[in-house]
Amino acid sequence: MNFSKTLKQEILSKRIKDNCCKKSFLAGLMRGTGQLFIEDDQLGLDFTVYDENLASLCAEYFRVLYDYEIREVSVGNDHLNNREIFEISIKGEKATEILTDLEVLVLDGEEVIVNTHLYGELTKKECCLKSFIKGLFVAVGSCTLPSNEDLASTGYHAQFTFSHEIPAEETERVLSKYDITSKTTKRKGQVLLYIKSAEQIKNLFAFLGASLAVLNITDLMISREMINNTNRRTNCDMGNVSRQIEATMKQIEAIKILQKKNVLSTLKQELQLTAKLRLEKQDMSVIELANLLGVSKSCLNHRLKKLIELSKQ
Ligand SMILES: [Zn+2]
């Protein structure tokens, strides 16, 4: 099962108790995928859910909150994502009243118009705001986490897909109040609100009340960091080794030049001895060589530097 589905199931597994939050959850769902239409001079709205249980949950909420029976749920297939679609219609005499109460529509004087803003009275209380964003995420959200095998991919990604800028920007602002930093971008006529940082995605899961998902991503972050640290250390060790080899090569090169120029035998005893041992023990580190000579590391370094200097004269 992909992670979006797991996450949405976790969000939906928690029953919403208060009516205020039921309303805002419905509103979030409807604002995500809703399409207004006019039938028999009445405004109506179709919205889509991808889960049969969710469709019946919506029906229950409309019954409880508005004494409204959903008469039409059309079932289709989303072949692209290989899932069933349940399209729910709110229409008829009561539709305008319900849609206004859910702030899909607003009163502008005498006239009822489409509300371009997502957040208003309905999302004033924090409990309701969270429910609203849960509904919104279930409707238009998705999330992928990286696999442990593919360390090269950063892979953390969560997004909400909107059809307009205003709801995307408003959601960005609302989330930022809860330490969730997101960005928006346009793609193929849609506006994406996305989060790439693992830490921020974790905050989003916590905000959505998805504690299993929080555990899941924390585990993943820790194990990926451990593997990355091991890789970094190995790379670092390799770097040290290659620097050591490079230094030794330079010293040997210098000593060979001094030999060629017949300078070596004219040098101080200690330098001669150092040169001789360096040539003989090419695989030894400076520390090992210093130990062998019974001198300090810095003393040996000083002698080796001297040999290199002399070779350049
Ligand atoms: Zn509430």
Residues whose N, C-alpha, C, O or C-beta is under 5 A from the ligand:
A	BS01	ZN	D18 C20 C21 K125 C127 C128
